Amino acid sequence: MRASECLRGLRAAGAALITLCLAWCCTSCSPAAGRRSSPGGVGRARPSAQLWARTVPRGAGSGEAVSPDGTVLFVAGVLKSHFETIAYRAATGARVWARGYQPADSTCACFPPYIAVSPDGARVYVTGRTLSASGLGEGAATLAYDARTGRQLWVRRYLPQTAYGGLAVSPDGTTLYELGARRVSGGKWRPAVIAYAAATGKRRWLRASRYPGLLTSIAISPDGTTVYATGSALATGSAGPSSSVLAVAYGAAGTRKWTARYNNPYPGGAAGDQIVAAPGGTAVYVVGSAANKYRHIDTATFAYDAATGKQLWLDRYTSYHGGGQIGVTPDGRSVIVAGQVGNGRGYALASYNASTGATLWLRRAAANSPAGLVIDSHGDTVFVASTQYLPGYDIAAWSAADGNMLWTTRYTGAITWDPVAISLSGDGTRLFETGSGRNGGMITVAYQA
């Protein structure tokens, strides 16, 4: 049964079927649930326990990445009018180094930057948008730091090209990919994928889409031969401007492999938000937004053949807000999506059969909108971060097998705050969350996973 069919049944049948189909879950469980033994038999805190928290006043967090060995957490954000990159000890939260960056000819590097770590853990990459003091408008700044010391290794500036929504490193660590834009004939802009030599920052290639629009998320195939991106393509018809879901694939040398568009049959258009590649390299999955015939917004999940771009399946459920967070279990069998529902005070978590799109289970959380989703390396647990506008929780752990809620927790250091990134240490023992307090502050919290 599709998630969309399940939710339509809920609206038609009322509270009785809500109990059966969406099954609101309890917000606590035994402290032993989900606990794994630690190496050497050393005890550890119960799952959901807060390990440490750090706040940078007057800052705003926007991204995080964990070193491959799990010992250091790197956080990116904006502090005053510059990009701020911080390295914390993952175990204790002790600051290892912090570096700020603002171009000399820029009035502001105040757009949220993105962050990634090289596979060998030697370099940290940050990219973001800047405002130019020369009147050229927005630009892009991309930097590489020595992960151990924070020493800046290289920086590249491009104007009027701009970074929009993603940063990824190839599995062999040789190439850095980011999303941007390029001005073409007639003064129009086209979304683009840009490739850099990761060691030097030299630009290898830039490929712009044939359609105007915006790219928002990037992913790389497990073998590193293909880079994928999703976003929206704009079109103007008799009914006025509209958008479609756009997915593109390029080879490592910049050759375009395929372009896929989903033209929504209903007024209001559609857009892709996040893209992930299947662990086996055979499929690519996208979560996004699509208007429905009732003029509401659905959360739409797409599966594409990784080699050809052929759409394999699509599921939609009414969320009224669209978009969401997406992940694939390590065995490649399940695709899990979290999308905001109702008036923003809850999200639906759906698990799909990765091959067919059939709904495996569907749950609803009495939380706020989802801000991040990550699945542990064993494929046992799904962690979802949600914005904390109201009293409640901002982290929930769910069983990947059946959707049962294992535990919830919240950061109590801020009355309300907006997490924007969530990540796990490689051994799955620590969960990290970064965002911003509603009254200011770049906040990073570590929990026992």
NORQUIBEL-V510998 format. One record per backbone hydrogen bond with DSSP energy under -0.5 kcal/mol. NH is the residue of the N-H (numbers start at 1). CO is the residue of the C=O. E is the energy in kcal/mol with one decimal. If there is no record, write none. Layout:
NH:CO:E
NH:CO:E
This chain:
6:2:-2.0
7:3:-2.4
8:4:-2.1
9:5:-2.1
10:6:-1.6
11:7:-2.1
12:8:-1.8
13:9:-2.6
14:10:-2.2
16:13:-0.5
18:14:-1.7
19:15:-2.0
20:16:-1.3
21:17:-3.5
22:17:-0.5
22:18:-1.6
23:18:-1.7
25:364:-0.7
33:30:-2.2
35:32:-2.0
38:42:-0.5
41:38:-2.1
42:39:-1.2
47:31:-0.7
48:448:-3.1
49:46:-2.0
51:446:-3.0
52:446:-1.2
54:444:-2.9
56:442:-2.1
57:55:-0.6
59:56:-1.4
60:78:-2.1
61:435:-1.1
62:76:-2.9
63:76:-1.7
65:74:-2.4
67:72:-2.8
70:67:-2.2
73:88:-2.7
74:65:-3.2
75:86:-2.8
76:63:-2.7
77:84:-1.8
78:60:-2.5
79:82:-2.6
80:58:-1.3
81:79:-0.6
82:79:-1.9
83:101:-2.5
84:77:-2.8
85:99:-2.8
86:75:-2.6
87:97:-2.8
88:73:-2.9
89:94:-3.0
90:71:-2.8
93:89:-2.9
96:87:-3.5
97:87:-1.1
99:85:-2.8
101:83:-2.1
106:103:-1.6
107:131:-1.6
108:131:-1.3
109:81:-2.5
111:129:-1.0
114:127:-3.1
116:125:-2.1
118:123:-2.5
121:118:-2.0
124:145:-2.1
125:116:-3.2
126:143:-2.0
127:114:-1.9
128:141:-1.7
130:139:-1.7
131:108:-2.8
132:137:-2.3
133:105:-2.9
134:105:-0.5
135:132:-0.8
139:130:-2.2
140:158:-1.9
141:128:-2.2
142:156:-2.3
143:126:-3.0
144:154:-2.3
145:124:-2.8
146:151:-2.8
147:122:-2.7
147:145:-0.6
150:146:-3.0
153:144:-3.2
154:144:-1.2
156:142:-2.6
158:140:-1.8
160:138:-0.5
164:179:-1.2
168:177:-2.4
170:175:-2.6
173:170:-2.1
176:196:-2.3
177:168:-3.3
178:194:-2.1
179:166:-1.3
180:192:-2.8
182:190:-2.3
184:188:-3.2
187:184:-1.3
188:185:-0.7
190:182:-2.3
191:211:-0.7
192:180:-2.4
193:207:-2.3
194:178:-2.8
195:205:-2.8
196:176:-2.7
197:202:-3.0
198:174:-2.5
198:196:-0.6
201:197:-3.2
204:195:-2.8
205:195:-1.4
207:193:-2.4
209:191:-3.4
214:232:-2.3
216:230:-3.1
217:230:-1.5
219:228:-2.4
221:226:-2.6
224:221:-1.9
227:250:-2.8
228:219:-3.4
229:248:-1.9
230:217:-1.9
231:246:-2.0
232:214:-2.9
233:244:-2.4
234:212:-3.1
235:242:-2.7
237:235:-0.5
237:240:-1.5
240:237:-1.7
242:235:-2.9
244:233:-2.1
245:262:-1.6
246:231:-2.1
247:260:-2.5
248:229:-2.4
249:258:-2.1
250:227:-2.5
251:255:-3.3
252:225:-1.4
254:251:-2.2
257:249:-3.0
258:249:-1.3
260:247:-3.2
262:245:-2.1
263:261:-0.6
264:262:-0.9
269:266:-1.1
270:243:-1.4
271:289:-2.3
272:231:-2.4
273:287:-2.7
274:287:-1.9
276:285:-2.4
278:283:-2.9
281:278:-1.7
284:304:-2.2
285:276:-3.0
286:302:-2.1
287:274:-2.2
288:300:-2.7
289:271:-2.8
290:298:-1.7
291:269:-2.4
292:296:-2.6
295:292:-2.0
298:290:-3.4
299:317:-2.9
300:288:-2.2
300:298:-0.7
301:315:-2.8
302:286:-3.0
303:313:-2.2
304:284:-3.0
305:310:-2.7
306:282:-2.1
309:305:-2.8
312:303:-3.6
313:303:-1.1
315:301:-2.1
317:299:-1.8
319:297:-2.0
320:297:-2.5
321:340:-0.5
322:297:-0.5
323:288:-1.0
323:298:-0.5
325:338:-2.5
327:336:-1.9
329:334:-2.2
332:329:-2.5
335:352:-2.1
336:327:-2.8
337:350:-2.7
338:325:-2.4
339:348:-2.3
341:346:-2.2
344:341:-1.6
347:365:-1.4
348:339:-2.8
349:363:-3.0
350:337:-2.8
350:348:-0.5
351:361:-2.5
352:335:-3.0
353:358:-2.9
354:333:-2.9
354:352:-0.5
357:353:-2.9
359:1:-1.0
360:351:-3.4
361:351:-1.1
363:349:-2.7
364:22:-1.0
365:347:-3.1
367:365:-1.5
368:387:-0.5
369:344:-0.6
371:385:-3.7
372:385:-1.3
374:383:-2.1
376:381:-2.2
379:376:-1.6
382:398:-2.8
383:374:-3.1
384:396:-2.4
385:372:-2.5
386:394:-2.3
387:369:-2.2
388:417:-2.6
389:387:-0.7
394:409:-1.9
395:409:-2.0
396:384:-2.0
397:407:-2.8
398:382:-2.8
399:404:-3.1
400:380:-3.0
401:380:-0.5
403:399:-2.1
406:397:-3.4
407:397:-1.2
409:395:-2.1
412:410:-0.6
417:388:-0.8
418:436:-3.1
419:417:-0.6
420:434:-3.1
421:434:-1.7
423:432:-2.0
425:430:-2.3
428:425:-2.1
431:447:-2.5
432:423:-3.0
433:445:-2.3
434:421:-2.1
435:443:-2.4
436:418:-1.6
437:441:-1.9
438:416:-2.2
440:437:-2.2
441:59:-1.4
442:56:-2.7
443:435:-1.9
443:441:-0.8
444:54:-2.6
445:433:-2.8
446:52:-2.8
447:431:-2.9
448:49:-2.6
449:429:-2.6
449:447:-0.6
